[in-house]
Amino acid sequence: IASDPFLTAAYESGETATRITGYNGNKTLEAVRTISTSGGSKYLARIGLTLDSIQELQQQSMHRVILIGIAFIALSVLALGFLLTRERFSTLQKEHRRVKTSTDLIIENIADAVVAIDEARNITHINAAARGLLPGNSVLDSADPLFLLETLETSTPTPYRETSCQVDGRTRVLGVSTSIIRNDDETIQSVIS
């Protein structure tokens, strides 16, 4: 006891004292207290507890904290990416609606007749000028006045050609050309005249 100042101080004070010390190469928590007997003798009680399991728990807890932190950062980045993508998508939708509306207005109000059909021969668009020029479904009759069916069957756009058709008992001369809009796989999506 005399060679260890910690034990000497604990022996003389009579109070419980603790310290972390090394014992057999391991960290150990040492608790000491003076015990007095009825005969006036004093003894020093020492208890040592190894800290290996506590250190192991601390390391496991630290690893968990690090993993939770990494997971939180990753989820935050994903959430931020989702929000930014959602905002961009919303902006693109608004811009698409604006462009579509203005394009539809322009096509509807130009003086030239514009007609579009899909690959199933359904009319997908016909503007006011085309409705006035070719009433009803005469756009797709057997005479094919706008060369839409011919273009669909041959998969070849028609350059400018003149043709005539009967409308309300009068012969009308039309200048016609067609274009093809294709899907990503090169199949025909629409034919426009």
Summary of the structure (lengths in Angstrom):
residues: 193
radius of gyration: 45.6
end to end distance: 108.6
largest distance: 139.2
contacts: 452
relative contact order: 0.07
helix: 43%
strand: 30%
